[in-house]
Amino acid sequence: MIKNITSFFNELWIHNTVLRQLISQQLILRYRRTALGYLWTLINPLVMMSIMAVVFSTLFKADLKTFAVFLFAGMIPWNFFSSVVTQSGTSFINNEGLIKKIYLPKGIFPLSIAFSLLIDSALSFLALFVIILVIGGSLSWAVLFIPVAYLLLFFFALGIGLIMSVATVFFRDLQHVILIAMQALFFLTPILYKPDSLVGKVAWLVDLNPVVPFIELFRAPLFQASLPSLNVILLAVLFSISAMFVGLFIFLRQEKQIVFRL
Amino acid sequence: MSNIRVENLSIKFRIYHDRSPSLKDYFANLFKGQRQAAYSDFWAVKDVSFEIKAGDRVGIVGHNGAGKSTLLKALCRVYESSDGLITVDGRIAPLLEIGAGFHPEFTGRENIYLNGAILGYTKEQLRAIEPEVIAFAELEEFIDTAVKYYSTGMYMRLAFSLATAMHPDILVLDEIFAGGDAAFMEKAKARMHDLIDKADIMIMVSHDHRLVMSLCNRVIWMDHGKLVADGSPEDIVDRYLAGKVNG
Protein backbone atom coordinates (compact mmCIF):
# COMPACT_ATOMS: atom_id res chain seq x y z
CA MET A 1 0.00 0.00 0.00
CA ILE A 2 2.69 2.51 1.02
CA LYS A 3 4.74 1.58 -2.03
CA ASN A 4 1.69 1.99 -4.26
CA ILE A 5 0.91 5.37 -2.78
CA THR A 6 4.47 6.56 -3.40
CA SER A 7 4.39 5.42 -7.00
CA PHE A 8 0.93 7.02 -7.37
CA PHE A 9 2.33 10.42 -6.44
CA ASN A 10 5.55 9.79 -8.31
CA GLU A 11 3.65 9.09 -11.55
CA LEU A 12 1.54 12.18 -11.04
CA TRP A 13 4.71 14.20 -10.62
CA ILE A 14 6.21 12.78 -13.82
CA HIS A 15 3.05 13.79 -15.65
CA ASN A 16 2.69 17.16 -13.98
CA THR A 17 2.72 18.94 -17.35
CA VAL A 18 -0.43 17.06 -18.37
CA LEU A 19 -1.99 17.78 -15.00
CA ARG A 20 -1.36 21.50 -15.39
CA GLN A 21 -2.69 21.43 -18.94
CA LEU A 22 -5.89 19.72 -17.84
CA ILE A 23 -6.38 22.20 -15.02
CA SER A 24 -5.99 25.20 -17.30
CA GLN A 25 -8.23 23.48 -19.84
CA GLN A 26 -10.95 23.24 -17.24
CA LEU A 27 -10.50 26.81 -16.08
CA ILE A 28 -10.40 28.40 -19.50
CA LEU A 29 -12.75 26.29 -21.49
CA ARG A 30 -16.06 26.80 -19.77
CA TYR A 31 -16.18 30.48 -20.48
CA ARG A 32 -14.42 30.74 -23.78
CA ARG A 33 -16.21 33.16 -26.09
CA THR A 34 -18.46 34.52 -23.36
CA ALA A 35 -18.28 38.26 -22.84
CA LEU A 36 -17.59 38.08 -19.12
CA GLY A 37 -15.41 35.01 -19.37
CA TYR A 38 -13.95 33.76 -16.14
CA LEU A 39 -15.99 36.30 -14.16
CA TRP A 40 -18.96 33.93 -14.47
CA THR A 41 -17.20 31.66 -12.02
CA LEU A 42 -17.52 34.45 -9.47
CA ILE A 43 -20.89 35.84 -10.52
CA ASN A 44 -22.76 32.56 -10.42
CA PRO A 45 -22.21 31.69 -6.73
CA LEU A 46 -22.49 35.35 -5.71
CA VAL A 47 -25.92 35.75 -7.24
CA MET A 48 -27.11 32.38 -5.91
CA MET A 49 -25.95 33.14 -2.40
CA SER A 50 -27.40 36.65 -2.46
CA ILE A 51 -30.81 35.32 -3.43
CA MET A 52 -30.63 32.68 -0.72
CA ALA A 53 -29.53 35.28 1.81
CA VAL A 54 -32.51 37.51 1.04
CA VAL A 55 -35.07 34.69 1.02
CA PHE A 56 -33.87 32.80 4.07
CA SER A 57 -33.09 35.81 6.23
CA THR A 58 -36.70 36.89 5.66
CA LEU A 59 -37.99 33.38 6.39
CA PHE A 60 -35.91 33.04 9.55
CA LYS A 61 -36.62 36.66 10.51
CA ALA A 62 -32.89 37.25 10.81
CA ASP A 63 -30.88 40.36 10.09
CA LEU A 64 -29.95 40.24 6.40
CA LYS A 65 -26.34 41.34 6.80
CA THR A 66 -25.57 38.98 9.65
CA PHE A 67 -27.31 36.13 7.90
CA ALA A 68 -25.49 36.85 4.64
CA VAL A 69 -22.10 36.52 6.31
CA PHE A 70 -23.27 33.38 8.10
CA LEU A 71 -24.53 31.87 4.85
CA PHE A 72 -21.53 32.85 2.72
CA ALA A 73 -19.12 31.32 5.21
CA GLY A 74 -20.99 28.03 4.99
CA MET A 75 -21.60 28.02 1.25
CA ILE A 76 -17.94 28.42 0.26
CA PRO A 77 -16.79 25.05 1.66
CA TRP A 78 -20.05 23.37 0.66
CA ASN A 79 -19.88 24.48 -2.97
CA PHE A 80 -16.31 23.28 -3.25
CA PHE A 81 -17.03 19.93 -1.64
CA SER A 82 -20.16 19.26 -3.62
CA SER A 83 -18.66 20.18 -7.01
CA VAL A 84 -15.54 18.09 -6.43
CA VAL A 85 -17.60 15.03 -5.54
CA THR A 86 -20.11 15.50 -8.37
CA GLN A 87 -17.57 16.28 -11.07
CA SER A 88 -15.13 13.56 -10.01
CA GLY A 89 -17.96 11.11 -10.56
CA THR A 90 -17.80 11.66 -14.31
CA SER A 91 -14.07 12.34 -14.61
CA PHE A 92 -13.18 9.00 -16.20
CA ILE A 93 -16.34 8.68 -18.26
CA ASN A 94 -15.79 12.10 -19.80
CA ASN A 95 -12.21 11.26 -20.69
CA GLU A 96 -12.94 7.82 -22.07
CA GLY A 97 -11.52 8.68 -25.48
CA LEU A 98 -8.20 9.67 -24.02
CA ILE A 99 -7.92 6.86 -21.50
CA LYS A 100 -8.51 4.20 -24.15
CA LYS A 101 -5.89 5.59 -26.49
CA ILE A 102 -2.94 6.62 -24.44
CA TYR A 103 -1.45 5.81 -21.09
CA LEU A 104 -1.83 8.43 -18.41
CA PRO A 105 -1.87 7.88 -14.67
CA LYS A 106 -5.61 7.80 -13.97
CA GLY A 107 -5.32 9.90 -10.83
CA ILE A 108 -4.71 12.90 -13.06
CA PHE A 109 -8.38 13.17 -13.96
CA PRO A 110 -9.99 13.51 -10.50
CA LEU A 111 -6.98 15.48 -9.30
CA SER A 112 -7.22 18.04 -12.10
CA ILE A 113 -10.88 18.53 -11.22
CA ALA A 114 -10.11 19.04 -7.54
CA PHE A 115 -7.33 21.53 -8.31
CA SER A 116 -9.30 23.60 -10.80
CA LEU A 117 -12.27 23.75 -8.43
CA LEU A 118 -9.92 24.79 -5.65
CA ILE A 119 -8.76 27.72 -7.76
CA ASP A 120 -12.37 28.63 -8.55
CA SER A 121 -13.31 28.38 -4.91
CA ALA A 122 -10.34 30.42 -3.69
CA LEU A 123 -11.20 33.21 -6.12
CA SER A 124 -14.85 33.28 -5.21
CA PHE A 125 -13.78 33.24 -1.58
CA LEU A 126 -11.78 36.40 -2.18
CA ALA A 127 -14.75 38.06 -3.84
CA LEU A 128 -17.07 37.03 -1.02
CA PHE A 129 -14.55 38.10 1.56
CA VAL A 130 -14.57 41.61 0.16
CA ILE A 131 -18.38 41.60 0.32
CA ILE A 132 -18.33 40.28 3.88
CA LEU A 133 -16.07 43.14 4.88
CA VAL A 134 -18.23 45.70 3.09
CA ILE A 135 -21.48 44.58 4.70
CA GLY A 136 -19.89 44.67 8.11
CA GLY A 137 -18.33 41.32 8.85
CA SER A 138 -15.54 41.50 11.35
CA LEU A 139 -11.97 41.11 10.23
CA SER A 140 -9.76 39.24 12.64
CA TRP A 141 -6.51 37.33 12.68
CA ALA A 142 -8.56 34.16 12.65
CA VAL A 143 -8.94 34.64 8.89
CA LEU A 144 -5.36 33.41 8.56
CA PHE A 145 -6.73 30.00 9.45
CA ILE A 146 -8.61 29.81 6.12
CA PRO A 147 -5.71 28.28 4.13
CA VAL A 148 -5.50 25.47 6.68
CA ALA A 149 -9.26 25.00 6.41
CA TYR A 150 -8.92 24.78 2.63
CA LEU A 151 -6.12 22.24 2.92
CA LEU A 152 -8.18 19.94 5.13
CA LEU A 153 -11.29 20.39 3.00
CA PHE A 154 -9.29 19.74 -0.19
CA PHE A 155 -8.06 16.35 0.95
CA PHE A 156 -11.44 15.39 2.33
CA ALA A 157 -13.19 16.25 -0.93
CA LEU A 158 -10.44 14.64 -3.03
CA GLY A 159 -10.68 11.41 -1.04
CA ILE A 160 -14.44 11.17 -1.56
CA GLY A 161 -13.95 12.29 -5.18
CA LEU A 162 -11.50 9.42 -5.80
CA ILE A 163 -14.03 6.92 -4.47
CA MET A 164 -16.79 8.40 -6.64
CA SER A 165 -14.64 8.56 -9.77
CA VAL A 166 -13.89 4.84 -9.58
CA ALA A 167 -17.33 3.76 -8.37
CA THR A 168 -19.14 5.56 -11.19
CA VAL A 169 -17.16 3.65 -13.80
CA PHE A 170 -18.49 0.40 -12.38
CA PHE A 171 -22.00 1.59 -11.58
CA ARG A 172 -23.12 4.25 -14.00
CA ASP A 173 -26.31 4.94 -12.02
CA LEU A 174 -24.17 6.56 -9.39
CA GLN A 175 -23.73 9.79 -11.33
CA HIS A 176 -27.44 10.42 -10.83
CA VAL A 177 -27.48 9.08 -7.30
CA ILE A 178 -24.65 11.48 -6.38
CA LEU A 179 -26.70 14.48 -7.49
CA ILE A 180 -29.65 13.51 -5.31
CA ALA A 181 -27.44 12.53 -2.40
CA MET A 182 -25.66 15.88 -2.53
CA GLN A 183 -28.97 17.69 -2.45
CA ALA A 184 -30.07 15.71 0.61
CA LEU A 185 -26.70 16.26 2.23
CA PHE A 186 -26.99 20.00 1.64
CA PHE A 187 -30.09 20.19 3.79
CA LEU A 188 -28.61 17.88 6.41
CA THR A 189 -25.57 20.13 6.70
CA PRO A 190 -25.94 23.22 8.88
CA ILE A 191 -25.39 25.77 6.12
CA LEU A 192 -28.73 27.58 6.17
CA TYR A 193 -29.18 27.03 9.89
CA LYS A 194 -27.11 26.80 13.05
CA PRO A 195 -25.63 23.37 13.89
CA ASP A 196 -27.85 22.85 16.91
CA SER A 197 -31.11 24.15 15.48
CA LEU A 198 -32.16 20.99 13.67
CA VAL A 199 -33.81 19.08 16.48
CA GLY A 200 -36.10 16.09 16.60
CA LYS A 201 -36.08 12.87 14.65
CA VAL A 202 -33.43 13.82 12.09
CA ALA A 203 -30.95 15.45 14.48
CA TRP A 204 -28.81 12.32 14.58
CA LEU A 205 -28.27 12.58 10.82
CA VAL A 206 -26.57 15.92 11.32
CA ASP A 207 -24.45 14.43 14.08
CA LEU A 208 -23.25 11.71 11.71
CA ASN A 209 -22.62 14.10 8.84
CA PRO A 210 -18.86 14.29 8.19
CA VAL A 211 -19.17 17.59 6.30
CA VAL A 212 -20.23 19.48 9.43
CA PRO A 213 -16.75 20.09 10.91
CA PHE A 214 -15.52 21.42 7.56
CA ILE A 215 -18.32 24.01 7.48
CA GLU A 216 -17.32 24.95 11.00
CA LEU A 217 -13.67 25.39 9.94
CA PHE A 218 -14.76 28.21 7.65
CA ARG A 219 -17.59 29.63 9.70
CA ALA A 220 -15.65 30.14 12.91
CA PRO A 221 -13.03 32.50 11.42
CA LEU A 222 -15.41 34.29 9.05
CA PHE A 223 -18.59 34.58 11.10
CA GLN A 224 -17.49 34.34 14.71
CA ALA A 225 -14.05 35.87 14.12
CA SER A 226 -12.48 33.13 16.17
CA LEU A 227 -10.45 29.99 15.58
CA PRO A 228 -12.47 26.78 15.32
CA SER A 229 -12.46 24.69 18.46
CA LEU A 230 -9.74 22.08 18.78
CA ASN A 231 -12.43 19.44 18.71
CA VAL A 232 -13.65 20.54 15.31
CA ILE A 233 -10.12 20.75 13.92
CA LEU A 234 -9.26 17.27 15.12
CA LEU A 235 -12.46 15.85 13.66
CA ALA A 236 -11.72 17.49 10.33
CA VAL A 237 -8.17 16.13 10.32
CA LEU A 238 -9.50 12.67 11.12
CA PHE A 239 -12.09 12.82 8.35
CA SER A 240 -9.58 14.16 5.78
CA ILE A 241 -7.07 11.44 6.50
CA SER A 242 -9.72 8.72 6.50
CA ALA A 243 -11.25 9.96 3.25
CA MET A 244 -7.84 10.09 1.55
CA PHE A 245 -6.92 6.69 2.89
CA VAL A 246 -10.12 4.98 1.77
CA GLY A 247 -10.06 6.93 -1.51
CA LEU A 248 -6.51 5.90 -2.36
CA PHE A 249 -7.14 2.33 -1.25
CA ILE A 250 -10.14 1.90 -3.55
CA PHE A 251 -8.53 3.86 -6.36
CA LEU A 252 -5.26 1.94 -6.35
CA ARG A 253 -7.05 -1.39 -6.22
CA GLN A 254 -9.23 -0.62 -9.23
CA GLU A 255 -7.01 1.74 -11.23
CA LYS A 256 -5.93 -0.88 -13.77
CA GLN A 257 -9.48 -2.10 -14.30
CA ILE A 258 -10.91 1.30 -15.23
CA VAL A 259 -9.90 1.14 -18.90
CA PHE A 260 -11.64 -2.21 -19.32
CA ARG A 261 -14.91 -0.91 -17.93
CA LEU A 262 -15.27 2.36 -19.81
CA MET B 1 19.86 -0.20 -26.22
CA SER B 2 16.14 -0.64 -26.27
CA ASN B 3 14.54 -3.94 -25.66
CA ILE B 4 11.03 -5.33 -25.28
CA ARG B 5 10.24 -8.59 -23.58
CA VAL B 6 6.77 -10.08 -23.49
CA GLU B 7 6.28 -13.23 -21.48
CA ASN B 8 3.04 -15.23 -21.52
CA LEU B 9 1.00 -12.11 -21.98
CA SER B 10 -2.76 -12.50 -21.73
CA ILE B 11 -5.36 -9.76 -21.79
CA LYS B 12 -8.90 -10.46 -20.78
CA PHE B 13 -11.96 -8.42 -21.61
CA ARG B 14 -15.20 -8.96 -19.82
CA ILE B 15 -18.12 -8.73 -22.18
CA TYR B 16 -21.45 -7.85 -20.63
CA HIS B 17 -24.24 -9.44 -22.55
CA ASP B 18 -26.91 -6.83 -22.26
CA ARG B 19 -25.35 -3.81 -20.58
CA SER B 20 -23.08 -2.62 -17.84
CA PRO B 21 -24.43 -3.91 -14.53
CA SER B 22 -26.42 -1.36 -12.62
CA LEU B 23 -26.14 -0.85 -8.91
CA LYS B 24 -29.51 -2.55 -8.55
CA ASP B 25 -28.34 -5.70 -10.33
CA TYR B 26 -25.18 -5.75 -8.30
CA PHE B 27 -27.03 -5.75 -5.01
CA ALA B 28 -29.73 -8.06 -6.30
CA ASN B 29 -27.07 -10.57 -7.25
CA LEU B 30 -25.26 -10.06 -3.99
CA PHE B 31 -28.31 -11.07 -1.99
CA LYS B 32 -29.28 -13.92 -4.26
CA GLY B 33 -26.04 -15.49 -3.14
CA GLN B 34 -25.50 -17.00 -6.51
CA ARG B 35 -24.07 -14.58 -9.04
CA GLN B 36 -25.59 -14.95 -12.46
CA ALA B 37 -23.12 -15.03 -15.28
CA ALA B 38 -24.26 -11.87 -17.03
CA TYR B 39 -20.93 -11.64 -18.76
CA SER B 40 -18.39 -13.83 -20.45
CA ASP B 41 -14.65 -13.48 -20.59
CA PHE B 42 -12.94 -12.82 -23.86
CA TRP B 43 -9.22 -13.23 -24.27
CA ALA B 44 -8.08 -10.59 -26.74
CA VAL B 45 -4.48 -11.72 -26.29
CA LYS B 46 -3.73 -15.19 -25.00
CA ASP B 47 -0.38 -16.49 -23.81
CA VAL B 48 1.82 -14.49 -26.17
CA SER B 49 5.59 -14.42 -25.71
CA PHE B 50 8.30 -12.76 -27.79
CA GLU B 51 11.33 -10.61 -27.50
CA ILE B 52 12.18 -7.61 -29.62
CA LYS B 53 15.75 -6.36 -29.74
CA ALA B 54 17.25 -3.12 -30.96
CA GLY B 55 17.30 -3.02 -34.75
CA ASP B 56 14.13 -5.03 -35.12
CA ARG B 57 11.43 -3.64 -37.39
CA VAL B 58 8.43 -5.72 -36.51
CA GLY B 59 5.20 -5.88 -38.47
CA ILE B 60 2.16 -7.52 -36.90
CA VAL B 61 -0.36 -9.06 -39.28
CA GLY B 62 -3.62 -10.88 -38.69
CA HIS B 63 -7.34 -10.69 -39.30
CA ASN B 64 -9.61 -8.11 -37.73
CA GLY B 65 -10.01 -8.89 -34.06
CA ALA B 66 -6.86 -10.96 -33.87
CA GLY B 67 -5.59 -8.90 -30.95
CA LYS B 68 -2.99 -6.84 -32.81
CA SER B 69 -4.08 -3.43 -31.59
CA THR B 70 -4.72 -4.74 -28.09
CA LEU B 71 -1.16 -6.02 -28.04
CA LEU B 72 0.20 -2.64 -29.12
CA LYS B 73 -1.90 -0.87 -26.53
CA ALA B 74 -0.60 -3.24 -23.88
CA LEU B 75 2.96 -2.33 -24.89
CA CYS B 76 2.04 1.34 -24.47
CA ARG B 77 0.49 0.61 -21.05
CA VAL B 78 -3.06 1.48 -22.05
CA TYR B 79 -4.19 -2.01 -21.11
CA GLU B 80 -2.87 -3.79 -18.09
CA SER B 81 -1.98 -7.43 -18.61
CA SER B 82 -4.35 -9.90 -16.98
CA ASP B 83 -1.53 -12.37 -16.88
CA GLY B 84 2.13 -12.41 -17.84
CA LEU B 85 4.80 -9.75 -18.01
CA ILE B 86 5.83 -6.92 -20.30
CA THR B 87 9.25 -5.37 -19.86
CA VAL B 88 10.05 -2.31 -21.94
CA ASP B 89 13.46 -0.63 -21.99
CA GLY B 90 13.56 2.70 -23.78
CA ARG B 91 11.34 5.69 -24.40
CA ILE B 92 8.24 4.45 -26.16
CA ALA B 93 6.21 6.73 -28.39
CA PRO B 94 2.58 5.80 -28.69
CA LEU B 95 1.41 6.78 -32.15
CA LEU B 96 -1.69 4.71 -31.78
CA GLU B 97 -4.23 7.26 -32.68
CA ILE B 98 -2.87 10.60 -33.62
CA GLY B 99 -5.01 13.47 -32.55
CA ALA B 100 -6.27 11.68 -29.45
CA GLY B 101 -6.53 14.30 -26.78
CA PHE B 102 -7.00 17.19 -29.16
CA HIS B 103 -9.58 19.53 -27.77
CA PRO B 104 -11.88 21.00 -30.43
CA GLU B 105 -12.42 24.27 -28.57
CA PHE B 106 -8.69 24.93 -28.23
CA THR B 107 -6.61 26.64 -30.88
CA GLY B 108 -3.98 24.73 -32.78
CA ARG B 109 -1.24 26.26 -30.67
CA GLU B 110 -2.97 25.41 -27.40
CA ASN B 111 -3.49 21.89 -28.65
CA ILE B 112 0.22 21.55 -29.35
CA TYR B 113 0.81 22.11 -25.65
CA LEU B 114 -2.13 20.05 -24.41
CA ASN B 115 -1.61 17.12 -26.74
CA GLY B 116 2.16 17.40 -26.49
CA ALA B 117 1.96 17.07 -22.72
CA ILE B 118 -0.23 14.02 -23.13
CA LEU B 119 2.32 12.53 -25.54
CA GLY B 120 4.94 12.99 -22.85
CA TYR B 121 6.83 16.05 -24.03
CA THR B 122 8.01 18.55 -21.45
CA LYS B 123 7.08 22.21 -21.68
CA GLU B 124 10.63 23.17 -22.71
CA GLN B 125 10.69 20.55 -25.45
CA LEU B 126 7.33 21.78 -26.68
CA ARG B 127 8.49 25.36 -26.77
CA ALA B 128 11.51 24.25 -28.79
CA ILE B 129 9.58 22.20 -31.35
CA GLU B 130 6.54 24.49 -31.65
CA PRO B 131 7.73 26.52 -34.69
CA GLU B 132 8.88 23.40 -36.48
CA VAL B 133 5.57 21.60 -35.83
CA ILE B 134 3.57 24.55 -37.14
CA ALA B 135 5.79 24.90 -40.21
CA PHE B 136 5.64 21.21 -41.03
CA ALA B 137 1.86 21.18 -40.70
CA GLU B 138 1.70 24.29 -42.94
CA LEU B 139 -0.69 25.93 -40.52
CA GLU B 140 1.02 29.26 -39.88
CA GLU B 141 -2.13 31.19 -40.75
CA PHE B 142 -4.58 29.12 -38.74
CA ILE B 143 -2.56 28.13 -35.71
CA ASP B 144 -4.51 30.48 -33.45
CA THR B 145 -7.89 29.28 -34.71
CA ALA B 146 -9.89 26.74 -32.72
CA VAL B 147 -9.23 23.25 -34.00
CA LYS B 148 -12.95 22.59 -34.50
CA TYR B 149 -12.89 24.91 -37.50
CA TYR B 150 -10.06 22.95 -39.13
CA SER B 151 -10.64 20.77 -42.15
CA THR B 152 -9.92 17.07 -41.68
CA GLY B 153 -6.67 17.52 -43.58
CA MET B 154 -5.52 20.42 -41.41
CA TYR B 155 -6.38 18.48 -38.29
CA MET B 156 -4.47 15.42 -39.45
CA ARG B 157 -1.47 17.48 -40.49
CA LEU B 158 -1.19 19.12 -37.10
CA ALA B 159 -1.66 15.85 -35.24
CA PHE B 160 0.89 14.11 -37.41
CA SER B 161 3.48 16.87 -37.19
CA LEU B 162 3.21 16.95 -33.43
CA ALA B 163 3.23 13.21 -32.90
CA THR B 164 6.31 12.78 -35.07
CA ALA B 165 8.23 15.82 -33.85
CA MET B 166 10.47 13.84 -31.52
CA HIS B 167 12.57 10.77 -32.08
CA PRO B 168 11.56 7.99 -29.72
CA ASP B 169 13.63 4.89 -29.00
CA ILE B 170 10.67 2.67 -29.64
CA LEU B 171 8.15 3.57 -32.29
CA VAL B 172 4.70 1.99 -32.14
CA LEU B 173 2.44 2.47 -35.15
CA ASP B 174 -1.14 1.38 -35.66
CA GLU B 175 -2.14 1.92 -39.26
CA ILE B 176 -1.24 5.55 -39.27
CA PHE B 177 -0.24 7.12 -42.44
CA ALA B 178 -1.23 10.69 -42.44
CA GLY B 179 -4.03 12.17 -44.45
CA GLY B 180 -3.71 15.41 -46.32
CA ASP B 181 -3.06 16.28 -49.92
CA ALA B 182 -0.52 14.51 -52.13
CA ALA B 183 2.27 16.96 -51.37
CA PHE B 184 1.83 16.55 -47.63
CA MET B 185 1.62 12.77 -47.95
CA GLU B 186 5.03 12.78 -49.62
CA LYS B 187 6.52 14.91 -46.89
CA ALA B 188 4.87 12.81 -44.20
CA LYS B 189 6.14 9.59 -45.71
CA ALA B 190 9.69 10.91 -45.79
CA ARG B 191 9.40 11.95 -42.17
CA MET B 192 7.94 8.60 -41.19
CA HIS B 193 10.85 6.79 -42.86
CA ASP B 194 13.31 9.07 -41.11
CA LEU B 195 11.61 8.36 -37.79
CA ILE B 196 11.71 4.63 -38.41
CA ASP B 197 15.38 4.79 -39.41
CA LYS B 198 16.34 6.58 -36.25
CA ALA B 199 14.29 4.44 -33.87
CA ASP B 200 15.91 1.51 -32.11
CA ILE B 201 12.77 -0.54 -32.47
CA MET B 202 9.72 -0.15 -34.66
CA ILE B 203 6.53 -2.11 -34.23
CA MET B 204 3.63 -1.64 -36.59
CA VAL B 205 0.24 -3.08 -37.23
CA SER B 206 -0.90 -2.85 -40.82
CA HIS B 207 -3.16 -4.52 -43.33
CA ASP B 208 -1.06 -3.13 -46.14
CA HIS B 209 1.24 -6.09 -46.81
CA ARG B 210 3.43 -4.28 -49.27
CA LEU B 211 4.09 -1.64 -46.64
CA VAL B 212 4.92 -4.30 -44.06
CA MET B 213 7.27 -6.03 -46.51
CA SER B 214 9.06 -2.79 -47.32
CA LEU B 215 9.45 -1.46 -43.78
CA CYS B 216 9.87 -4.53 -41.61
CA ASN B 217 12.58 -7.12 -41.15
CA ARG B 218 10.43 -9.37 -39.00
CA VAL B 219 6.74 -10.22 -39.00
CA ILE B 220 4.53 -11.62 -36.27
CA TRP B 221 1.26 -13.25 -37.26
CA MET B 222 -1.53 -13.14 -34.73
CA ASP B 223 -4.76 -15.07 -34.86
CA HIS B 224 -7.54 -15.11 -32.25
CA GLY B 225 -5.26 -13.61 -29.65
CA LYS B 226 -2.48 -16.13 -30.16
CA LEU B 227 0.87 -15.72 -31.81
CA VAL B 228 0.86 -18.26 -34.62
CA ALA B 229 4.04 -17.45 -36.48
CA ASP B 230 7.09 -15.24 -36.17
CA GLY B 231 9.77 -14.90 -38.82
CA SER B 232 10.99 -13.12 -41.92
CA PRO B 233 8.50 -10.83 -43.70
CA GLU B 234 8.48 -12.73 -47.00
CA ASP B 235 7.88 -16.06 -45.37
CA ILE B 236 5.20 -15.01 -42.87
CA VAL B 237 3.27 -12.65 -45.15
CA ASP B 238 3.14 -15.32 -47.86
CA ARG B 239 1.89 -17.91 -45.43
CA TYR B 240 -0.59 -15.47 -43.92
CA LEU B 241 -2.02 -14.57 -47.33
CA ALA B 242 -2.27 -18.24 -48.22
CA GLY B 243 -3.86 -18.93 -44.84
CA LYS B 244 -1.40 -21.66 -43.97
CA VAL B 245 0.15 -21.71 -40.53
CA ASN B 246 2.80 -24.28 -41.35
CA GLY B 247 4.56 -23.28 -44.55
Interface residues (C-beta under 8 A of the other chain):
Chain A: H15 T17 V18 R20 Q21 Q25 L29 R32 G97 L98 I99 K100 K101 I102 Y103 L104 F170 F171 R172 D173 L174 V177 K256 Q257 V259 F260 R261
Chain B: F13 R14 S20 P21 S22 L23 K24 Y26 C76 R77 V78 Y79 E80 P94 L96 E97 A100 G101 H103 E105 F106 Y113 L114 A117 I118 L119 Y121 T122 K123
